[in-house]
Amino acid sequence: MGLLDDATIASRSPLAPLSGIAQLAGIPAEFLEPYGKGAAKVDLAAIDVLAAAAERGDRPRAKYVVVSAITPTPLGEGKTTTLVGLGQAFKHVGSTATISMRQPSMGPTFGIKGGAAGGGYSQVIPMELLNLHLTGDMHAVTAAHNLCAAILDAHLFHGNELDLDVANISWRRVLDVNDRALRNITIGGGGPQDGVPRSSGFDITAASEVMACLALATSLSDLRERLGRIVVGFSSEGTPVNAEDLEVAGSMAVILREAVKPNLMQTIEHTAVLVHTGPFGNIATGNSSIIADQLGIHTADFLLTEAGFGADMGAERFFNIKCRASGLTPDAAVLVATVRGLKAHSGRHHIVAGRPLPDALLAENPEEVHEGGANLRKQLENLAIHGVTPVVAINAFPQDHASELAAIAEIAAEHGVRSAVSTHFADGGRGAVELAALVAEAAAEPSTFRLLYPDDASLRSKIETVATSIYGADGVDYSELAAEQLDRFEHAGYSRLPVCIANTHLSLSADPSSKGAPAGWRLPVREVRAAVGAGFVYPICGAMQTMPGLGRHPAAHRIDLDPDGSIAGLS
């Protein structure tokens, strides 16, 4: 008999009272704000209470572990599932863990990728609640972002006292749906009473600077200040115009007053999970919130957090943007690798989401694993550059061959890196016990964490450092527009900000079809945007889009309600 599907496993898994989950994490019950049976907001006052308890020696300071991966296939390599399975495993080795993770965007949920609750017996439950709305934080971000856009266009309509240059307005609108038709639009075209005509467009909510502000804020007051610093465009004289100038930052903060609180949930095995913010890993910072980590760092022996996509994407941003802002430093890193992922990186197979895996990919061939191992080797180097001790989690699938799993372990051993085969999908926490033991060993070693570049480097230097050191590019090519934008941002005083490179998550290069560890290429930067409130500058590379599109057969086609009102087809 095969393994049950994710939805069935989740539906058959009983929920423990969240008050008990909170109690084990040391979070006093008075700080919980229940949202139905499956989730609760946590009042930010709990952060100070737990920190004070830690100072008295009553609470631990968790070992801080980031979970990343090789460059994934379109199917993903089970990073979230590994995060959840590892979190569950620690109780089987006599330790406690709290998981900190992002909220899924409904764009991918109804698109190709599906939900992001984990899988098999390593899931966050209720999975429907996690994947659909949760406590409304995504919608609050959308509303706050679009309020700013509406105020901006009203300001133009009523005389433009700030002298905004209509050709240099950077603030677009957002929506938590994949909708390519909205990428580039003309607004205000209906007539004199319908606003000032201009070109604009939509990004997905997960790419919103408001989302990044929420993710990188350290308190409600810090969030309010960040919102005020958001630059919406430039005046005709080249002066930045921000949300504070538009007198909208306060209202944006009011909309986000509840969204700033992290959400408490649980895994199938009742491990505490803090779910908060959802910036994309290939466009934005790709990490859950600093506030959730400030809370989680004193709730268990280990705080496990996930960085979106590969170690070149979310993990690089975790190190150089999130840790720079939070002051927290990681004790270890987990790098998830799969047989199918590395065989795909050999360049011999083409994986398409929604289609069966090619028969040739399923045939036993450890040599292909070694060929594709170039990607694993580079991602291990990317972690080592930051001085973080890695552990390779070999995420095993039923169709994998022992020789192929051994090949991944051999690659890790060549680098002197610990590795463990993990069967957490099928076996839950017990399937990740060896992995948990190795992570504990790695986290106990002295940390030598370091940032990739200094604050005072130029923006071009920071971009080129990431491109050459992390991606393996020979250099960077800037479009005429990107060069002009960088010059403007340097002149405006943004050069001390870190960079967040928006690039494909399917390759270490800017070409999603280029596998392994490509060499002999240059990173093409076509546009650069400044997220001044969030605190970073983001170059957009190649054909990367900040609003995804839907495929021919998106997940939305199969999601429906059963006659009894339960949700079918969600995965």
C-alpha positions in Angstrom: 0.0 0.0 0.0 1.4 3.4 -1.0 1.7 6.5 1.1 -1.5 8.5 1.5 -1.6 11.9 -0.2 -0.7 15.0 1.7 -4.2 16.3 2.1 -5.4 13.0 3.6 -2.5 12.7 6.0 -3.1 16.3 7.1 -6.8 15.8 7.6 -6.3 12.7 9.7 -3.7 14.4 12.0 -5.3 15.7 15.2 -4.5 19.2 16.3 -3.1 19.7 19.8 -4.4 22.8 21.7 -2.3 25.8 20.7 -2.2 26.8 24.3 -0.2 23.7 25.0 2.1 24.3 22.0 2.7 27.8 23.3 3.3 26.6 26.9 6.1 24.2 25.8 7.7 27.1 23.9 7.5 29.3 27.0 5.0 31.7 25.4 2.5 32.8 28.1 -1.1 32.2 27.3 -2.1 35.8 27.7 -0.1 36.7 24.6 -2.1 34.3 22.3 -4.8 35.7 20.1 -6.7 32.6 18.7 -7.7 32.5 15.1 -10.1 29.6 14.9 -8.7 26.2 16.0 -5.6 26.1 13.9 -3.6 29.4 14.4 -3.1 32.2 16.8 -1.4 35.6 16.6 1.3 36.2 19.2 1.4 39.6 20.8 4.8 41.3 20.3 5.1 41.8 24.0 6.0 38.1 24.3 9.4 38.9 22.7 10.5 41.0 25.6 9.1 38.6 28.2 11.0 35.7 26.7 14.2 37.7 26.3 14.0 38.8 30.0 13.5 35.1 31.0 16.6 34.2 29.0 18.6 36.8 30.8 17.6 35.2 34.1 18.6 31.8 32.7 15.0 30.6 32.6 14.8 30.2 28.8 17.4 28.9 26.3 19.1 30.9 23.5 18.4 28.6 20.6 21.0 27.4 18.2 20.0 29.3 15.0 19.9 27.0 11.9 19.0 28.1 8.3 17.7 25.5 5.8 18.6 26.0 2.2 19.0 23.8 -0.9 20.7 23.1 -4.2 19.4 25.0 -7.2 15.9 23.3 -7.5 14.1 21.7 -10.3 10.6 23.2 -11.1 9.2 20.6 -8.7 11.3 21.8 -5.7 13.6 19.5 -3.7 11.6 19.3 -0.5 13.2 22.1 1.4 10.1 23.0 3.4 9.3 19.3 4.1 12.9 18.9 5.3 12.6 21.9 7.5 9.4 20.5 9.1 10.8 16.9 9.4 14.0 18.2 11.0 12.0 20.3 13.5 10.0 17.2 14.4 13.2 15.1 14.7 14.7 17.0 17.6 12.2 15.7 20.1 13.3 12.2 19.1 16.9 13.0 20.2 15.9 14.7 23.4 15.9 18.3 22.3 13.3 20.9 21.4 12.9 23.0 18.3 10.8 25.8 16.9 10.3 26.3 13.2 10.2 29.8 11.6 8.8 29.8 8.1 7.2 32.0 5.4 3.5 32.2 4.7 2.7 30.7 1.2 1.6 33.0 -1.6 -1.6 32.1 -3.3 0.0 32.8 -6.6 2.0 29.6 -6.6 -0.7 27.8 -4.6 -3.1 28.2 -7.5 -0.3 28.2 -10.1 2.2 25.4 -10.7 4.1 24.8 -7.4 1.1 24.3 -5.1 1.1 25.0 -1.4 4.0 25.2 0.9 3.0 23.3 4.1 5.6 20.6 3.7 4.5 17.1 2.7 3.8 13.5 3.8 4.3 13.1 7.5 6.3 16.4 7.8 3.6 19.0 7.3 2.3 22.1 9.1 -1.3 21.8 9.9 -4.1 22.7 9.2 -2.5 22.8 5.7 -5.6 24.5 4.2 -5.4 27.3 6.6 -1.7 27.8 6.0 -2.0 27.8 2.2 -5.2 29.9 2.0 -5.2 33.3 3.6 -4.1 32.2 7.1 -4.8 35.2 9.3 -5.0 37.7 6.4 -1.5 39.1 6.5 -1.0 38.8 2.7 -4.2 40.8 2.2 -3.1 43.4 4.7 0.2 43.9 2.8 -1.7 44.1 -0.5 -4.1 46.7 0.9 -1.3 48.8 2.5 0.7 48.8 -0.7 -2.2 49.7 -2.9 -3.4 52.5 -0.6 0.0 54.1 -1.1 -0.5 53.7 -4.9 -4.0 55.3 -4.7 -2.8 58.2 -2.6 0.1 58.8 -5.0 -2.3 58.9 -8.0 -4.7 61.1 -6.1 -1.8 63.5 -5.4 -1.0 63.7 -9.1 -4.7 64.3 -9.9 -5.0 67.1 -7.3 -2.1 69.2 -8.6 1.1 67.3 -7.8 2.5 69.6 -5.2 5.6 67.4 -4.7 6.5 67.8 -8.4 6.7 64.1 -9.0 8.1 63.3 -12.4 5.5 61.0 -14.0 8.2 59.3 -16.0 10.1 58.4 -12.8 7.4 57.0 -10.6 8.6 53.5 -9.4 5.6 52.5 -7.1 3.4 50.0 -8.8 0.4 48.0 -7.5 0.4 44.4 -6.2 -1.9 41.4 -6.2 -1.5 37.9 -4.7 -2.4 36.2 -8.0 -0.2 35.2 -10.9 -1.5 37.5 -13.7 0.9 38.2 -16.5 -1.7 40.5 -18.2 -1.1 43.1 -15.4 2.7 43.3 -15.7 2.6 46.4 -17.8 -0.5 48.6 -18.0 -1.6 52.1 -18.7 -3.7 53.8 -15.9 -5.8 56.9 -15.8 -6.9 56.6 -19.4 -10.6 56.8 -19.0 -11.0 60.6 -19.0 -10.2 63.8 -17.1 -11.8 62.6 -13.9 -10.1 59.2 -13.9 -6.6 60.3 -13.0 -3.4 61.3 -14.7 -2.6 58.8 -17.6 0.7 57.0 -17.1 2.4 53.7 -17.6 2.5 51.4 -14.6 1.9 47.7 -13.7 1.4 45.1 -11.0 3.8 42.9 -9.1 2.9 39.9 -7.0 2.3 40.7 -3.3 5.2 38.6 -2.3 7.5 41.0 -4.2 6.0 44.1 -2.5 8.4 46.4 -0.7 5.7 46.5 2.0 6.1 42.8 2.5 9.9 43.2 2.7 9.4 46.0 5.3 7.3 43.7 7.4 9.8 40.9 7.1 12.8 43.0 8.1 11.2 45.2 10.8 12.3 44.6 14.3 9.2 46.2 16.0 6.0 48.0 15.1 7.7 51.4 15.5 10.5 50.2 13.2 7.9 49.1 10.7 6.3 52.5 10.8 9.6 54.2 10.1 10.4 51.8 7.3 7.1 52.5 5.6 7.8 56.2 5.8 11.1 55.8 4.0 9.6 53.9 1.0 10.5 55.9 -2.2 7.7 56.0 -4.7 9.5 58.1 -7.3 11.6 61.2 -8.0 10.7 64.8 -8.5 11.6 66.6 -11.7 14.8 67.8 -10.0 15.8 64.2 -9.1 14.8 64.4 -5.4 13.4 61.2 -3.9 9.7 61.3 -2.9 8.7 58.9 -0.2 5.5 57.7 1.5 6.1 60.1 4.4 6.0 63.0 1.9 2.6 61.6 0.6 1.3 61.5 4.2 0.3 57.9 3.8 2.8 55.9 5.9 0.7 56.2 9.0 -2.3 54.7 7.4 -0.2 51.9 5.9 1.1 51.1 9.4 -2.5 51.0 10.8 -3.5 48.5 8.1 -0.5 46.4 9.2 -1.0 46.7 12.9 -2.2 43.1 13.3 -0.1 41.7 10.4 3.1 42.6 12.3 2.3 39.8 14.9 3.6 36.4 14.0 1.3 33.4 13.6 1.6 30.3 15.8 0.8 26.9 14.2 2.0 23.3 14.6 3.4 20.4 12.7 1.8 16.9 12.5 3.9 15.9 15.5 3.0 19.1 17.4 6.3 21.0 17.0 5.8 24.8 17.3 5.8 26.7 14.0 6.0 30.5 13.7 4.6 31.6 10.3 5.2 35.2 9.3 5.6 37.1 6.1 6.1 35.7 2.6 8.7 37.5 0.4 9.6 35.5 -2.7 13.1 34.0 -2.8 13.9 34.8 -6.4 12.5 38.4 -6.4 12.7 39.6 -2.8 14.5 38.5 0.4 13.0 35.0 0.5 13.0 34.7 4.3 10.4 34.8 7.1 10.4 37.7 9.5 13.0 39.0 11.9 10.2 39.4 14.5 9.3 35.7 14.3 13.0 34.9 14.9 13.3 37.3 17.8 10.4 35.4 19.4 11.6 31.9 18.4 15.2 32.3 19.5 14.1 31.9 23.1 11.5 29.2 22.7 13.5 26.0 22.2 17.0 24.5 21.9 17.0 25.0 18.1 15.4 27.7 16.0 15.1 26.4 12.4 14.3 28.8 9.6 14.0 28.4 5.8 15.6 30.5 3.1 13.9 30.4 -0.3 15.2 28.3 -3.2 18.9 27.6 -3.4 21.8 28.8 -1.2 22.7 31.3 -3.9 19.2 32.9 -3.5 17.5 32.8 -0.1 20.5 31.8 2.0 22.7 34.6 0.5 19.9 37.1 1.4 19.5 35.5 4.8 23.1 36.2 5.5 23.6 39.6 3.9 20.2 41.2 4.3 18.3 39.5 7.1 21.2 38.8 9.5 22.6 42.3 8.8 19.3 43.8 9.9 18.6 41.5 12.9 22.0 41.1 14.4 21.3 37.4 14.8 24.0 35.1 13.5 23.5 31.5 12.3 25.2 28.5 14.0 24.8 26.1 11.2 23.1 25.5 7.8 21.3 22.6 6.2 21.6 22.1 2.4 18.9 19.9 1.0 19.9 17.8 -2.0 18.0 15.2 -4.0 19.0 12.5 -6.5 16.5 13.8 -9.0 17.8 17.4 -8.6 21.4 16.5 -9.1 20.7 14.2 -12.0 18.8 17.1 -13.6 21.9 19.2 -13.1 23.9 16.8 -15.2 22.0 18.4 -18.1 20.8 15.1 -19.4 17.1 15.4 -18.3 14.3 17.9 -18.6 11.8 18.1 -15.7 8.5 19.8 -16.3 6.1 20.5 -13.5 2.8 18.6 -13.9 4.4 15.9 -16.0 5.8 12.5 -14.9 9.5 12.3 -14.4 11.4 11.0 -17.4 12.0 7.2 -17.3 15.7 7.8 -18.0 16.0 10.0 -14.9 14.6 7.2 -12.7 17.1 4.6 -14.0 20.0 3.9 -11.6 23.0 6.0 -12.6 25.2 7.3 -9.8 27.6 8.8 -12.4 24.9 11.3 -13.3 24.6 12.3 -9.7 28.3 13.0 -9.7 28.0 15.0 -12.9 25.2 17.2 -11.5 27.1 17.4 -8.2 28.8 20.5 -9.5 25.8 22.4 -8.3 26.0 20.9 -4.8 29.7 21.7 -4.6 29.1 25.3 -5.6 26.3 25.7 -3.1 28.5 24.3 -0.3 31.1 26.8 -1.3 28.4 29.6 -1.1 27.8 28.6 2.5 31.5 28.3 3.3 32.1 31.8 2.0 29.9 33.0 4.8 31.7 31.0 7.4 28.7 28.8 8.2 29.1 25.0 8.9 26.8 23.1 6.5 25.1 19.7 6.8 23.8 18.0 3.6 20.3 16.6 4.0 19.8 13.9 1.4 16.1 14.0 0.9 15.3 10.5 -0.2 12.4 9.5 -2.5 11.1 5.9 -2.9 12.4 5.6 -6.4 16.0 6.6 -5.5 18.7 3.9 -5.7 21.1 3.3 -2.8 24.1 3.9 -5.1 22.7 7.3 -6.0 22.1 8.3 -2.4 25.7 7.2 -1.6 26.9 9.4 -4.5 25.5 12.5 -2.8 27.2 11.5 0.5 30.5 11.0 -1.4 30.3 14.6 -2.8 29.6 16.0 0.7 32.5 13.9 2.1 34.9 15.4 -0.5 34.2 18.8 1.0 34.5 17.5 4.6 30.8 18.1 5.1 28.5 15.9 7.2 25.5 14.3 5.4 22.6 12.1 6.3 19.9 10.4 4.3 16.5 11.5 5.5 13.1 9.8 5.1 11.1 12.4 6.9 8.4 12.6 4.1 7.4 9.0 4.8 8.5 8.6 8.4 8.1 12.0 10.0 10.5 13.1 12.6 11.9 9.6 13.1 13.1 9.7 9.5 15.3 12.7 10.2 16.9 11.6 13.5 20.4 11.1 12.1 20.1 14.5 10.3 19.1 16.2 13.6 22.1 14.7 15.4 24.5 15.9 12.8 22.9 19.4 12.8 23.3 19.5 16.6 27.0 18.6 16.2 27.5 21.3 13.5 25.7 23.9 15.6 27.9 23.2 18.6 31.1 24.2 16.7 32.4 27.7 17.0 30.7 30.1 14.5 32.9 32.1 12.1 30.0 33.8 10.3 30.9 36.7 8.1 29.1 39.0 5.7 29.9 38.9 2.0 30.6 42.6 1.5 31.0 45.7 3.7 28.3 48.4 4.0 30.5 51.0 2.5 31.2 49.2 -0.8 29.5 50.7 -3.9 26.3 49.3 -5.2 28.1 48.0 -8.4 30.7 46.4 -6.2 28.1 44.6 -4.1 26.3 43.4 -7.2 29.5 42.2 -8.8 30.6 40.5 -5.6 27.4 38.4 -5.5 27.5 37.7 -9.2 31.1 36.5 -9.2 31.5 34.9 -5.8 28.0 33.3 -5.4 26.8 32.7 -8.9 30.1 32.1 -10.6 29.7 34.8 -13.3 32.7 36.4 -15.0 31.2 39.8 -14.4 28.1 42.0 -14.8 26.6 43.8 -17.8 24.2 46.7 -17.1 21.6 48.0 -19.5 21.7 51.7 -20.1 18.6 52.1 -17.9 20.1 50.0 -15.1 23.3 52.1 -15.2 21.3 55.3 -15.0 19.3 54.0 -12.1 22.4 52.9 -10.2 23.9 56.4 -10.7 20.7 58.0 -9.4 20.6 55.7 -6.3 24.3 56.3 -5.5 23.7 60.1 -5.8 20.6 59.8 -3.5 22.7 58.1 -0.8 21.6 54.5 -1.1 25.0 53.0 -1.6 25.2 51.7 1.9 22.2 49.4 1.3 22.7 45.7 0.7 21.6 44.2 -2.7 18.9 41.7 -3.4 19.4 40.3 -6.9 16.2 39.3 -8.6 17.2 36.3 -10.8 15.9 33.0 -11.9 15.8 30.3 -9.2 16.3 27.5 -11.7 20.0 28.1 -12.4 23.1 29.7 -10.9 23.2 31.8 -14.1 20.6 34.1 -15.5 19.5 31.4 -18.0 17.1 29.0 -16.3 18.0 26.2 -18.8 21.7 26.3 -17.8 22.3 23.6 -15.2 25.1 22.5 -12.8 27.6 25.3 -12.1 27.8 27.3 -15.3 31.0 29.1 -16.3 32.0 31.6 -18.9 28.9 33.8 -18.6 28.0 37.4 -17.4 25.1 38.5 -15.3 22.7 40.8 -17.4 21.1 43.5 -15.2 18.2 45.1 -17.1 16.7 47.3 -14.4 17.4 48.3 -10.8 14.9 49.3 -8.1 15.5 50.8 -4.7 13.5 49.4 -1.7 14.7 52.1 0.6 12.1 51.4 3.3 12.9 47.7 3.4 16.6 48.6 3.2 18.0 47.1 0.0 18.5 47.7 -3.7 17.3 45.1 -6.1 18.7 44.6 -9.6 16.4 42.7 -12.0 18.3 40.3 -14.2 17.7 38.6 -17.6 14.0 37.8 -18.2 13.1 37.7 -14.5 9.5 38.9 -13.9 8.1 40.4 -10.7 4.6 39.2 -11.6 4.5 35.5 -12.5 2.1 34.1 -15.0 -0.1 31.0 -15.0 0.6 27.9 -17.0 -1.8 26.1 -19.3 -3.0 23.8 -16.5 -2.5 25.6 -13.2 -3.4 24.0 -9.9 -6.5 26.2 -9.8 -8.1 23.8 -12.4 -8.2 21.0 -9.9 -9.0 22.8 -6.6 -12.6 22.6 -5.6 -15.1 22.1 -2.8 -16.4 18.6 -2.0 -20.2 18.3 -1.3 -19.4 18.3 2.4 -17.6 21.6 2.1 -14.1 20.2 2.5 -11.3 21.4 0.1 -10.2 19.0 -2.7 -7.1 19.2 -4.9 -5.0 21.4 -2.7 -1.5 20.2 -2.3 
